[in-house]
Amino acid sequence: MKPSRKAQAWSLLGVTVTALIFRFFRVPFSISSEEGLIMAGVLSVIGLYILARRIYGWQIAGIAAFLAAISHWHVQISRSGSEEIWLVLIITFVFYFVWEGLRTNHLTDYIWAGVLTAAGLYNYENFYFIIPVLIIIFLSYWSFLKADFSHSKYDHSRHVLLKGFSVLLLTGIIISLPLLFSIWMNRFEILNTGGASSVFSQPQILYSFYDRFAATFSQFWFSDRPLLPWPIGIFFAIGLIKEVTHLFKRKHGHLSVAHVFMVSSLFILLIPNFISMHAVSTAMVIPFVMMFSARGIWWLINNVSKWQYMTTEGPAAETLHFNARLALAALLIAFTVVEYYWLFGPLI
């Protein structure tokens, strides 16, 4: 096995074991719905790893999955018996199969993405916000093909892309037909109920929207018990800023598909929180928050490694400098202690 393959295998094993420990610690084992939800949480951590590996590589994937494995936000959803954990699991694998479909052009990947999208629509009323994200991925990838491929290759790739997303759409619609029929029959009641509890029913719409926008993002950093401990919250902010910055660089004459996907996913999936006057779950954005945080951590560690090689006048290396590895290990251990304390109390 190649060294990188070994590192990937060990990192995946490590985050899986960590996820199991944090989710089953002090939980009496028995076959029940609660244990099923906890295992769904573990599977969502594994899903986050393979999704992030497709987008950023195994190093950031390992960090992102580890952050999810120890996150009190993710762990509490898993251990509390909340059905929201299915949202995290489903949305992670929907996007994984979409990325696999783009990479391999296999229609089975698009079929699975359609099946899981329909499952999410049945499971959670705001899951339909995933649809504009899928459309944005389709359009940004189309733009990428048009900018980087020759005419003949572009025509073929465009045909494959259209076929794949058509299969995804048809699969999702067919499975969702009973749900769509029910929504159509109760459309007036749904519109009246939803409109009464949204910012659009308020006398000052823009102020209400701004207030909900600020309240949503304050949950990550500034609430009494934020969703992210402040050290991880700082790296989340760094990763988000870097992602938005890279989004508009347009190095190859078009927007990066990965950056468009990441930024649009975070903001679009938070729209229910921005427009609703009531508290709405933020569980759908957990995978993206963890990947942004991992991006921020990797930016720091990668720069530490480069600085170490420059100060020692050593040759550039593809692997991290030893001191950078120590810094990364120290950070992850510190995060683990903080999250453990928030979940279970003092270590001693």
C-alpha positions in Angstrom: 0.0 0.0 0.0 1.3 3.5 -0.9 2.2 5.8 1.9 -0.7 8.2 1.0 -3.1 5.2 0.9 -1.9 4.1 4.4 -2.3 7.7 5.7 -5.8 7.9 4.3 -6.7 4.5 5.8 -5.4 5.4 9.2 -7.0 8.9 9.2 -10.4 7.3 8.3 -10.0 4.7 11.0 -9.0 7.3 13.5 -12.0 9.6 12.9 -14.4 6.6 12.9 -13.1 5.3 16.3 -13.3 8.8 17.7 -16.8 9.3 16.5 -17.8 6.0 18.1 -16.2 6.9 21.4 -17.8 10.3 21.6 -21.2 9.0 20.7 -21.4 5.8 22.8 -19.5 7.1 25.9 -21.8 6.5 28.9 -24.5 5.2 26.7 -25.8 1.7 27.7 -25.6 -0.5 24.6 -28.9 -2.0 23.4 -30.6 -2.3 20.0 -33.0 0.6 19.9 -33.9 3.6 17.8 -31.5 5.8 19.8 -28.5 3.5 18.9 -29.7 3.6 15.3 -29.6 7.4 15.3 -26.1 7.4 17.0 -24.8 5.1 14.2 -26.4 7.5 11.7 -24.2 10.1 13.3 -21.1 7.9 12.9 -21.9 7.2 9.3 -22.4 10.9 8.6 -18.8 11.5 9.9 -17.5 8.8 7.5 -19.6 10.4 4.7 -18.1 13.8 5.5 -14.6 12.3 5.1 -15.2 10.8 1.7 -17.1 14.0 0.5 -14.3 16.3 1.7 -11.7 14.0 0.2 -13.3 14.4 -3.2 -13.3 18.2 -2.9 -10.1 19.1 -1.0 -8.0 15.9 -0.6 -7.6 13.5 2.3 -5.7 15.9 4.7 -8.5 18.4 4.9 -11.0 15.5 4.9 -9.4 14.0 7.9 -9.4 17.3 9.8 -13.1 18.0 8.9 -14.3 14.5 9.8 -12.3 14.7 13.1 -13.9 18.0 14.0 -17.4 16.5 13.3 -16.5 13.4 15.3 -15.7 15.4 18.5 -18.2 18.3 17.9 -20.6 18.8 20.8 -23.1 20.2 18.2 -22.9 17.0 16.1 -22.6 14.6 19.1 -25.6 16.1 20.9 -27.8 15.8 17.8 -26.7 12.1 17.5 -27.1 11.2 21.2 -30.4 13.1 21.9 -32.4 10.9 19.6 -33.1 13.9 17.3 -34.2 13.0 13.7 -32.1 15.9 12.5 -29.1 13.6 12.3 -30.7 12.0 9.3 -30.5 15.4 7.6 -26.7 15.5 8.1 -26.3 12.0 6.8 -28.6 12.4 3.8 -27.3 15.8 2.7 -23.7 14.6 3.0 -24.3 11.6 0.8 -26.4 13.5 -1.7 -23.5 15.8 -2.5 -21.0 12.9 -2.4 -22.9 11.0 -5.1 -23.3 14.2 -7.1 -19.5 14.7 -7.0 -19.0 11.1 -7.9 -21.3 11.4 -10.8 -19.4 14.5 -12.1 -16.1 12.6 -11.7 -17.1 9.2 -13.1 -20.1 10.0 -15.3 -21.9 6.9 -13.9 -25.6 7.3 -13.9 -26.0 5.1 -10.8 -24.4 7.9 -8.8 -27.0 10.4 -10.0 -29.7 7.8 -9.3 -28.6 7.5 -5.7 -28.4 11.3 -5.4 -32.0 11.5 -6.6 -33.2 8.8 -4.2 -31.5 10.5 -1.2 -32.8 13.9 -2.3 -36.4 12.5 -2.3 -35.7 10.9 1.1 -34.6 14.2 2.5 -37.8 15.9 1.2 -39.9 13.4 3.0 -37.9 13.8 6.2 -37.6 17.5 6.6 -39.8 20.4 5.2 -36.9 22.8 4.5 -34.8 20.1 2.6 -36.1 21.5 -0.7 -33.5 24.3 -0.4 -31.0 21.7 -1.6 -32.6 22.0 -5.1 -31.1 25.5 -5.9 -27.7 24.2 -4.7 -28.0 21.3 -7.2 -28.9 23.7 -9.9 -25.9 26.0 -9.1 -23.6 22.9 -9.2 -25.0 22.0 -12.6 -24.6 25.6 -14.0 -21.1 26.1 -12.6 -19.9 22.7 -13.9 -21.5 23.6 -17.3 -19.5 26.9 -17.3 -16.3 24.9 -16.4 -16.8 22.5 -19.3 -17.4 25.4 -21.7 -14.3 27.3 -20.6 -11.8 24.4 -20.4 -12.9 21.9 -23.0 -12.5 21.9 -26.8 -15.7 22.1 -28.9 -16.0 18.4 -29.6 -15.1 17.3 -26.1 -17.4 20.0 -24.7 -20.4 18.7 -26.7 -19.8 15.2 -25.4 -19.3 16.3 -21.8 -22.3 18.5 -21.9 -24.4 15.6 -23.1 -23.2 13.4 -20.3 -23.8 16.2 -17.7 -27.4 16.8 -19.0 -28.1 13.1 -18.9 -26.8 12.7 -15.4 -28.7 15.6 -13.9 -31.9 14.6 -15.8 -31.7 11.2 -14.2 -31.2 12.8 -10.8 -34.2 15.0 -11.4 -36.5 12.3 -12.7 -35.5 9.9 -9.9 -36.3 12.5 -7.3 -39.6 13.5 -8.9 -40.9 10.0 -9.3 -40.1 9.0 -5.7 -41.5 12.3 -4.4 -44.8 12.2 -6.3 -47.0 11.3 -3.3 -45.3 14.2 -1.3 -45.7 16.6 -4.2 -49.4 15.7 -4.6 -50.0 16.2 -0.8 -48.2 19.6 -1.0 -50.4 20.6 -4.0 -53.6 19.6 -2.2 -52.7 21.6 0.9 -50.8 24.5 -0.9 -53.0 27.3 0.5 -52.7 26.2 4.1 -49.0 25.8 3.7 -48.6 29.2 2.2 -50.7 30.9 4.9 -48.9 29.1 7.7 -45.4 29.8 6.3 -46.1 33.4 5.4 -47.4 34.2 8.9 -44.2 33.1 10.5 -41.7 34.6 8.1 -39.9 37.9 7.9 -42.2 38.9 4.9 -45.1 39.2 7.4 -43.2 41.8 9.4 -43.7 45.5 9.0 -40.0 46.1 8.5 -38.9 43.2 6.2 -35.3 44.3 5.6 -34.7 44.9 9.3 -36.3 41.6 10.3 -34.2 39.8 7.6 -31.0 41.4 8.9 -31.9 40.6 12.5 -32.5 36.9 11.6 -29.3 36.8 9.5 -27.2 38.2 12.4 -28.9 35.8 14.9 -28.2 32.8 12.7 -24.5 33.5 12.4 -24.2 34.5 16.0 -25.1 30.9 16.9 -21.7 29.9 15.6 -19.6 32.4 17.6 -21.5 34.7 20.0 -24.4 33.0 21.7 -24.3 31.8 25.3 -23.4 28.3 24.1 -22.2 28.7 20.5 -22.3 25.8 18.1 -18.5 26.1 17.7 -16.1 26.6 20.6 -14.3 29.9 20.0 -10.9 28.4 18.7 -12.8 26.3 16.1 -15.0 29.3 15.4 -12.0 31.4 14.5 -10.8 28.8 12.0 -14.3 28.5 10.6 -14.2 32.3 9.9 -10.8 32.0 8.3 -11.9 29.1 6.1 -15.0 30.9 5.0 -13.1 34.1 4.2 -10.5 32.2 2.2 -13.2 30.3 0.3 -15.1 33.4 -0.6 -11.8 35.1 -1.7 -10.9 32.1 -3.9 -14.4 32.1 -5.3 -13.9 35.4 -7.1 -10.3 34.9 -8.3 -11.4 33.2 -11.5 -7.9 32.0 -12.3 -9.0 30.0 -15.3 -11.6 32.3 -16.7 -14.5 30.8 -14.8 -15.6 30.3 -11.2 -14.3 27.3 -9.4 -17.0 24.6 -9.1 -15.8 23.5 -5.7 -15.8 27.0 -4.3 -19.2 27.9 -5.8 -20.6 24.7 -4.3 -19.2 25.3 -0.8 -20.2 29.0 -0.5 -23.6 28.6 -2.1 -24.4 25.5 0.0 -23.7 27.3 3.3 -25.8 30.4 2.5 -28.6 28.8 0.6 -29.2 26.0 3.2 -29.3 28.7 5.9 -32.1 30.7 4.1 -34.8 29.0 6.2 -33.0 30.5 9.3 -32.8 33.9 7.6 -36.5 34.2 6.7 -38.2 32.4 9.6 -39.2 34.2 12.7 -38.9 31.0 14.7 -35.9 28.9 15.6 -34.9 26.6 12.7 -32.4 23.8 12.8 -29.0 24.5 11.4 -28.1 20.8 11.1 -28.0 20.8 7.3 -24.9 23.0 7.3 -22.8 20.9 9.7 -20.8 19.3 6.9 -19.9 22.6 5.3 -19.1 24.3 8.6 -16.7 21.5 9.4 -15.0 21.7 6.0 -14.6 25.5 6.3 -13.1 25.0 9.7 -10.7 22.4 8.4 -9.8 24.7 5.6 -8.8 27.3 8.1 -6.8 24.9 10.2 -5.0 23.5 7.1 -4.2 27.0 5.9 -2.4 27.7 9.2 -0.6 24.3 9.4 0.4 24.5 5.7 1.9 27.9 6.3 3.7 26.8 9.4 5.2 23.9 7.4 6.4 26.3 4.6 7.8 28.7 7.1 9.8 25.9 8.8 11.3 24.8 5.5 12.2 28.4 4.6 13.9 29.0 8.0 15.9 25.8 7.8 16.7 26.4 4.1 15.6 22.9 3.3 14.1 21.7 0.0 10.4 22.0 -0.5 8.6 18.9 0.5 5.1 17.5 -0.3 4.7 16.3 3.2 4.2 18.5 6.3 7.3 19.6 8.3 7.7 17.7 11.5 7.0 20.8 13.6 3.8 21.5 11.6 2.6 17.9 12.3 3.2 18.5 16.0 1.3 21.8 15.8 -1.6 20.0 14.1 -1.6 17.2 16.7 -1.6 19.8 19.5 -4.5 21.7 18.0 -6.6 18.6 17.5 -5.9 17.4 21.1 -6.8 20.8 22.4 -10.1 20.8 20.5 -10.8 17.3 21.8 -10.4 18.4 25.4 -12.6 21.5 24.9 -15.4 19.5 23.2 -15.2 16.7 25.8 -15.5 19.3 28.6 -18.6 20.8 26.9 -20.2 17.4 26.5 -19.2 15.5 29.6 -17.7 17.9 32.1 -14.1 18.1 33.4 -11.7 15.3 32.5 -10.8 14.9 36.2 
